[in-house]
Amino acid sequence: MFADSARIFIKSGKGGDGHVSFRREKYVPDGGPDGGDGGKGGDIIFQIDEGMNTLNDFRHKRKYAAENGEEGKKRNCHGKKGADLIIKVPAGTIIRDAATDKVIADMSGDNKRQTVLTGGKGGLGNQHFATSSMQAPKYAQPGQEAIELEVRLELKVIADVGLVGFPNVGKSTLLSCVTNATPKIANYHFTTLNPILGVVDLGDGAGFVMADIPGLIEGASEGIGLGHEFLKHIERTKVMIHVVDAASTEGRDPIADIHAINMELEAFNPELLKKPQVIAANKIDAIYEGENEVIENLRQEFEAKGMKVFPISAVSRQGLKELLYHVKGLLDNMDDTPVIYEQEFFPDTHSTDAYTIEISPEDGAYVVEGPKIDKMLGYTNIESEKGFLFFQKFLKQQGILKELESMGIQEGDTVRMYGLEFDYYKE
């Protein structure tokens, strides 16, 4: 089964906590601090695997986590860095934030490897907080929290040319005749349920990649049938070939079919209609004398709009050479830069280090909460002057003090954090 979408949970490694310890040597009864730093957490890295062409592997495993960094140790020993986790995906995979659907990474073109989640930084050991007036600090810095995210993987085929058309007009037959692809072909609707790629070889190193985009129906842009799953694969193609049944073997009107498909393309993404289009009027082997009024009507309707019509027979290979060389000419005159989606979502700025500030309706106190604040309070002895100054510096570095000021806090107002209350005084 071809899988071109999946939802998974990814989690970077948490940074190791800094260590609190003191030298204990035979002739040094009151040794100084020697707590080591915590190790950095492992990163989540996505990497292209050229041997993969589907997202099937993600059907069976949904949670991926990098290794946490080790806690620092005594005698100034640092904790070990957590191992990175490399997740392999096929070329053409777009990684989106599941909540916002914004692009995190597009694994296409030169982007073979990208770090999507960065592991948390290791916390500093207590050796870093010794001063001339505080020679035995009993606190250390906690490691930075891990980042956890649900992402949606979406595979868009990477092809130069896309074949579009209603079911059973001969797209699979055409692809099998001009490329090395071997799609299953049968005379019933929706034979092709997966995008199929093949390479057109025109000799002397010339050629291009062609994809059979599964048959579309009216309402595809609204998700009717498998519309969205099919339409997204057209977005990377540079040229579209409309394949129509010029012999009307099933009583379809080719002109109406082309208009209907273009309406679906425009509804899904208006940019698609800016791509060059070519019409392959197929099944002329079933027409007496090779052409008919259907082909003439196609030319009158579309060639003035820049869509050249090529009468072809995929079965007898009639007209294929002219069609393929015309398409190659269009590609040669186009920018060969692949279609790459720009990053829109930056996970490191949406980490679990976030905090909230609310004004209590009961007493007007400013209530500050967040996982990192909670953890820092657990590690810091704020009853000591040095510990309180250390915690105050942390609040400033996190931007909490600045945000409190922007919310209108005044000197003497109460700040509440996890059951602890402070009076606010500006430095």
PLY file of the C-alpha trace (Angstrom):
ply
format ascii 1.0
element vertex 427
property float x
property float y
property float z
element edge 426
property int vertex1
property int vertex2
end_header
0.00 0.00 0.00
1.39 3.39 -1.03
1.41 5.83 1.90
1.99 9.52 1.17
0.98 11.01 4.53
1.55 10.23 8.20
1.32 11.88 11.63
4.05 11.24 14.20
5.26 12.63 17.53
8.87 13.75 17.78
10.76 14.76 20.92
14.26 16.12 21.32
16.45 15.13 24.27
16.27 17.06 27.53
19.45 18.78 28.66
21.16 17.19 31.65
20.95 19.06 34.94
23.98 20.80 36.38
25.40 19.09 39.46
25.83 20.39 43.00
28.87 18.96 44.77
31.97 20.05 46.70
35.54 18.84 46.79
36.09 16.27 49.48
39.77 15.59 49.91
41.72 14.33 52.89
43.49 17.58 53.67
40.84 19.96 52.24
37.94 19.87 54.72
36.05 22.76 53.10
36.68 22.26 49.39
35.10 24.52 46.79
32.27 23.66 44.42
33.09 21.08 41.74
29.70 20.25 40.22
29.96 19.53 36.49
27.67 20.72 33.68
24.88 18.61 32.28
25.15 17.18 28.77
23.18 18.57 25.83
20.08 16.62 24.78
20.01 14.84 21.43
18.59 16.50 18.29
15.82 15.19 16.02
17.24 15.12 12.49
15.37 14.29 9.28
17.42 12.86 6.43
16.59 11.81 2.87
16.90 8.11 2.09
17.08 7.65 -1.68
15.93 4.05 -1.27
12.56 5.10 0.18
9.58 6.13 -1.94
6.66 5.91 0.51
5.86 6.77 4.13
4.80 3.23 4.95
7.37 2.90 7.74
5.51 5.52 9.78
2.28 3.53 9.86
3.68 1.19 12.51
5.69 3.56 14.70
4.41 6.97 15.74
6.69 8.17 18.55
10.33 9.17 18.04
12.52 10.52 20.84
16.19 11.51 20.97
18.31 10.67 24.02
18.44 12.94 27.07
21.73 14.50 28.14
23.34 13.10 31.27
23.40 15.00 34.53
26.71 16.62 35.45
28.92 14.81 37.95
31.20 15.75 40.78
34.87 16.59 40.26
33.99 18.94 37.42
32.90 16.04 35.18
30.42 16.96 32.46
27.45 14.76 31.63
27.50 12.93 28.30
25.62 14.43 25.35
22.43 12.62 24.41
22.51 10.74 21.10
20.78 12.40 18.12
17.90 10.56 16.45
17.98 10.46 12.64
14.60 9.89 10.97
14.86 8.81 7.33
12.24 9.92 4.81
11.87 9.77 1.01
12.84 12.76 -1.12
9.92 15.13 -1.54
8.67 14.81 2.05
7.31 17.98 3.61
7.29 18.15 7.42
4.47 20.29 8.83
3.43 21.27 12.34
0.26 19.26 12.89
-1.48 22.02 14.86
-0.94 24.91 12.41
-0.15 23.01 9.18
2.82 25.34 8.67
5.94 24.01 6.92
8.86 23.07 9.18
11.07 21.51 6.50
10.89 20.45 2.86
13.19 17.51 2.24
13.77 18.21 -1.44
16.51 19.47 -3.75
19.75 20.14 -1.89
18.08 19.83 1.50
19.21 16.28 2.24
19.44 16.63 6.01
17.84 19.05 8.46
17.75 19.37 12.24
14.09 19.89 13.11
14.23 19.84 16.93
17.29 20.90 18.89
18.11 19.12 22.13
17.98 21.08 25.35
21.16 22.74 26.62
22.84 21.19 29.62
22.58 23.09 32.88
25.64 24.65 34.51
27.07 23.00 37.61
27.45 24.89 40.87
31.15 25.57 40.16
30.02 28.38 37.82
28.20 30.29 40.55
31.02 30.69 43.06
31.97 34.29 43.83
34.27 35.97 46.32
31.35 36.45 48.68
29.55 33.16 47.92
32.19 30.43 47.81
29.87 27.48 48.36
26.77 27.89 46.14
24.27 25.14 46.80
22.39 25.48 43.57
22.99 24.56 39.95
21.20 25.26 36.70
18.62 22.74 35.48
18.94 21.41 31.96
16.78 22.91 29.25
13.55 21.03 28.66
12.97 18.82 25.63
10.76 20.00 22.78
7.90 17.70 21.83
5.87 18.18 18.70
3.29 16.39 16.60
4.18 16.70 12.93
2.47 15.72 9.71
4.59 14.16 7.00
3.38 14.74 3.45
5.04 13.21 0.41
4.70 15.15 -2.85
6.14 13.35 -5.86
9.04 15.09 -7.57
8.35 15.02 -11.29
8.91 17.47 -14.12
5.68 16.57 -15.89
2.33 15.49 -14.50
-0.33 13.61 -16.44
-3.83 14.77 -15.48
-7.19 13.66 -16.71
-10.34 11.83 -15.79
-10.19 8.11 -15.06
-9.82 5.70 -17.94
-8.57 8.16 -20.57
-5.25 6.34 -21.06
-2.79 8.07 -18.71
-1.35 4.83 -17.37
-1.00 3.42 -20.88
0.77 6.60 -22.03
3.16 6.50 -19.08
4.00 2.84 -19.68
4.71 3.51 -23.37
7.08 6.45 -22.95
8.87 5.58 -19.69
10.26 2.66 -17.74
7.23 2.65 -15.42
4.99 -0.41 -15.26
1.61 0.70 -13.88
-1.27 -1.74 -13.64
-3.69 -1.07 -16.47
-7.30 -2.17 -16.66
-10.51 -0.86 -18.17
-12.32 0.41 -15.06
-12.38 3.63 -13.09
-9.67 4.52 -10.58
-7.32 1.81 -11.77
-4.45 4.01 -10.59
-4.76 4.83 -6.91
-1.13 5.87 -6.41
1.07 8.41 -8.22
3.46 6.51 -10.47
6.73 7.96 -11.76
8.74 7.08 -14.83
11.72 8.53 -16.72
11.27 9.63 -20.32
14.54 8.98 -22.20
14.90 11.03 -25.38
18.49 9.94 -26.03
21.82 11.76 -25.69
21.16 12.33 -22.00
17.96 14.28 -22.64
14.85 13.36 -20.76
12.58 14.17 -17.85
10.55 12.59 -15.05
6.85 12.05 -15.72
4.19 11.18 -13.14
0.75 9.71 -13.64
-1.45 11.66 -11.22
-4.43 9.44 -10.35
-7.75 10.22 -12.03
-9.60 13.29 -10.83
-13.32 13.87 -10.42
-15.48 16.95 -9.93
-15.23 18.09 -6.33
-11.67 16.81 -5.92
-10.52 20.17 -4.56
-13.12 19.84 -1.81
-11.78 16.45 -0.83
-14.42 14.43 -2.65
-13.12 10.97 -3.49
-9.35 11.09 -3.00
-9.06 14.59 -4.39
-6.67 16.21 -1.91
-4.39 13.18 -1.90
-4.08 13.43 -5.70
-3.98 17.19 -6.23
-1.05 17.80 -3.88
1.22 15.77 -6.15
0.71 18.22 -9.02
2.19 21.11 -7.04
5.83 20.18 -7.73
5.39 19.48 -11.45
6.44 22.11 -13.98
4.33 21.09 -16.97
0.92 19.40 -17.07
-0.32 17.17 -19.85
-4.10 16.88 -20.06
-4.88 13.43 -21.39
-8.36 13.25 -22.94
-10.28 10.58 -24.84
-10.52 12.07 -28.33
-12.57 9.09 -29.53
-15.15 9.65 -26.76
-15.29 5.89 -26.21
-17.19 6.47 -22.95
-19.27 9.37 -24.22
-17.24 12.05 -22.40
-16.74 15.57 -23.75
-12.95 16.25 -23.75
-13.40 20.04 -23.74
-15.69 19.90 -20.72
-13.26 17.53 -18.99
-10.32 19.94 -19.39
-12.36 22.87 -18.06
-13.58 20.76 -15.14
-10.05 19.68 -14.17
-8.71 23.23 -14.44
-11.52 24.41 -12.16
-10.44 21.80 -9.59
-6.80 22.84 -9.95
-7.69 26.51 -9.45
-9.88 25.76 -6.43
-7.08 23.75 -4.83
-4.25 26.16 -5.62
-4.64 29.04 -8.16
-0.88 28.98 -8.80
-1.29 25.63 -10.59
-2.95 27.30 -13.57
0.22 29.33 -14.19
2.05 26.15 -15.19
2.34 25.37 -18.93
-0.31 22.93 -20.14
-0.36 20.60 -23.13
-3.27 18.52 -24.42
-2.75 14.90 -25.46
-5.83 13.88 -27.46
-5.54 10.14 -26.95
-7.09 7.06 -28.63
-6.95 8.40 -32.19
-6.38 4.78 -33.24
-10.11 4.36 -32.57
-10.98 7.22 -34.93
-11.55 6.59 -38.63
-8.87 8.45 -40.67
-6.97 9.45 -37.52
-8.66 12.78 -36.67
-12.20 14.03 -36.11
-14.15 17.14 -35.18
-13.32 16.58 -31.48
-9.65 17.28 -32.14
-10.50 20.30 -34.28
-12.77 21.65 -31.53
-9.97 21.14 -28.97
-7.61 23.18 -31.13
-10.11 25.99 -31.59
-10.89 26.09 -27.87
-7.42 25.84 -26.36
-4.56 26.60 -28.77
-5.37 30.32 -28.73
-4.85 30.09 -24.95
-1.38 28.62 -25.40
-2.34 24.96 -24.87
-1.06 23.03 -27.89
-3.07 19.95 -28.91
-1.31 16.71 -29.94
-3.39 13.87 -31.39
-1.82 10.66 -30.09
-2.39 6.97 -29.64
-0.67 5.57 -26.59
-1.40 2.06 -27.85
0.07 2.47 -31.36
2.59 5.16 -30.22
1.37 7.50 -32.94
2.20 11.18 -32.24
4.18 10.46 -29.06
7.52 11.73 -30.38
6.08 15.13 -31.28
4.37 15.42 -27.89
7.47 14.51 -25.87
9.85 16.80 -27.74
7.43 19.71 -27.37
7.25 19.10 -23.62
11.05 18.87 -23.43
11.26 22.23 -25.20
8.96 23.79 -22.62
11.09 22.41 -19.80
14.31 23.66 -21.40
12.96 27.20 -21.35
11.92 27.06 -17.72
13.79 27.68 -14.51
15.19 24.29 -13.47
15.15 25.19 -9.78
13.02 22.61 -7.98
9.84 23.72 -6.22
10.85 24.00 -2.54
8.50 25.08 0.22
9.91 27.74 2.54
10.04 27.14 6.29
7.10 28.80 8.07
7.27 27.25 11.55
10.31 27.26 13.84
9.89 24.70 16.63
12.67 26.12 18.82
10.59 29.28 19.32
7.58 27.20 20.41
9.35 25.11 23.04
8.08 23.96 26.40
10.15 26.75 28.02
7.16 29.02 27.42
5.51 30.73 30.37
2.19 32.43 31.09
1.44 35.59 33.07
-2.09 36.21 34.30
-3.54 38.76 36.71
-5.51 37.09 39.49
-9.10 38.40 39.59
-9.23 37.83 43.37
-6.32 39.96 44.59
-4.69 41.44 41.47
-1.49 39.46 41.92
0.58 38.65 38.84
0.61 34.85 38.51
3.62 33.54 36.56
3.80 29.86 35.61
5.76 27.64 33.24
7.59 24.30 33.39
11.06 25.82 33.45
10.11 28.29 36.20
8.73 25.45 38.30
11.91 23.46 37.86
14.18 26.43 38.58
12.37 27.10 41.84
12.96 23.50 42.84
16.70 23.85 42.26
17.27 27.29 43.73
17.54 28.25 47.38
15.78 31.59 47.10
15.88 32.10 50.86
19.54 32.99 50.53
20.49 36.34 49.07
22.71 34.81 46.39
20.08 32.26 45.45
17.42 34.95 45.11
19.71 37.09 42.93
20.42 34.05 40.78
16.68 33.43 40.33
16.06 37.11 39.57
18.72 36.98 36.86
16.95 33.96 35.38
13.63 35.87 35.25
15.36 38.71 33.45
17.05 36.44 30.91
13.73 34.77 30.11
12.11 38.15 29.41
9.60 37.69 32.25
10.48 40.93 34.03
10.15 42.89 30.81
6.74 41.37 30.09
5.54 42.13 33.63
6.48 45.76 33.06
4.65 45.82 29.72
1.55 44.56 31.56
1.71 47.55 33.91
3.15 46.08 37.10
4.03 48.67 39.72
6.51 48.63 42.60
5.04 46.80 45.58
2.69 44.65 43.45
2.59 40.95 44.25
4.10 38.29 41.95
3.01 34.72 42.64
4.89 31.65 41.37
3.77 28.18 42.40
2.71 29.16 45.91
5.57 31.61 46.48
4.87 35.33 46.66
7.25 38.24 46.01
6.90 41.99 46.10
7.99 43.54 42.81
10.65 46.23 42.98
12.38 47.57 39.90
16.17 47.20 39.81
0 1
1 2
2 3
3 4
4 5
5 6
6 7
7 8
8 9
9 10
10 11
11 12
12 13
13 14
14 15
15 16
16 17
17 18
18 19
19 20
20 21
21 22
22 23
23 24
24 25
25 26
26 27
27 28
28 29
29 30
30 31
31 32
32 33
33 34
34 35
35 36
36 37
37 38
38 39
39 40
40 41
41 42
42 43
43 44
44 45
45 46
46 47
47 48
48 49
49 50
50 51
51 52
52 53
53 54
54 55
55 56
56 57
57 58
58 59
59 60
60 61
61 62
62 63
63 64
64 65
65 66
66 67
67 68
68 69
69 70
70 71
71 72
72 73
73 74
74 75
75 76
76 77
77 78
78 79
79 80
80 81
81 82
82 83
83 84
84 85
85 86
86 87
87 88
88 89
89 90
90 91
91 92
92 93
93 94
94 95
95 96
96 97
97 98
98 99
99 100
100 101
101 102
102 103
103 104
104 105
105 106
106 107
107 108
108 109
109 110
110 111
111 112
112 113
113 114
114 115
115 116
116 117
117 118
118 119
119 120
120 121
121 122
122 123
123 124
124 125
125 126
126 127
127 128
128 129
129 130
130 131
131 132
132 133
133 134
134 135
135 136
136 137
137 138
138 139
139 140
140 141
141 142
142 143
143 144
144 145
145 146
146 147
147 148
148 149
149 150
150 151
151 152
152 153
153 154
154 155
155 156
156 157
157 158
158 159
159 160
160 161
161 162
162 163
163 164
164 165
165 166
166 167
167 168
168 169
169 170
170 171
171 172
172 173
173 174
174 175
175 176
176 177
177 178
178 179
179 180
180 181
181 182
182 183
183 184
184 185
185 186
186 187
187 188
188 189
189 190
190 191
191 192
192 193
193 194
194 195
195 196
196 197
197 198
198 199
199 200
200 201
201 202
202 203
203 204
204 205
205 206
206 207
207 208
208 209
209 210
210 211
211 212
212 213
213 214
214 215
215 216
216 217
217 218
218 219
219 220
220 221
221 222
222 223
223 224
224 225
225 226
226 227
227 228
228 229
229 230
230 231
231 232
232 233
233 234
234 235
235 236
236 237
237 238
238 239
239 240
240 241
241 242
242 243
243 244
244 245
245 246
246 247
247 248
248 249
249 250
250 251
251 252
252 253
253 254
254 255
255 256
256 257
257 258
258 259
259 260
260 261
261 262
262 263
263 264
264 265
265 266
266 267
267 268
268 269
269 270
270 271
271 272
272 273
273 274
274 275
275 276
276 277
277 278
278 279
279 280
280 281
281 282
282 283
283 284
284 285
285 286
286 287
287 288
288 289
289 290
290 291
291 292
292 293
293 294
294 295
295 296
296 297
297 298
298 299
299 300
300 301
301 302
302 303
303 304
304 305
305 306
306 307
307 308
308 309
309 310
310 311
311 312
312 313
313 314
314 315
315 316
316 317
317 318
318 319
319 320
320 321
321 322
322 323
323 324
324 325
325 326
326 327
327 328
328 329
329 330
330 331
331 332
332 333
333 334
334 335
335 336
336 337
337 338
338 339
339 340
340 341
341 342
342 343
343 344
344 345
345 346
346 347
347 348
348 349
349 350
350 351
351 352
352 353
353 354
354 355
355 356
356 357
357 358
358 359
359 360
360 361
361 362
362 363
363 364
364 365
365 366
366 367
367 368
368 369
369 370
370 371
371 372
372 373
373 374
374 375
375 376
376 377
377 378
378 379
379 380
380 381
381 382
382 383
383 384
384 385
385 386
386 387
387 388
388 389
389 390
390 391
391 392
392 393
393 394
394 395
395 396
396 397
397 398
398 399
399 400
400 401
401 402
402 403
403 404
404 405
405 406
406 407
407 408
408 409
409 410
410 411
411 412
412 413
413 414
414 415
415 416
416 417
417 418
418 419
419 420
420 421
421 422
422 423
423 424
424 425
425 426
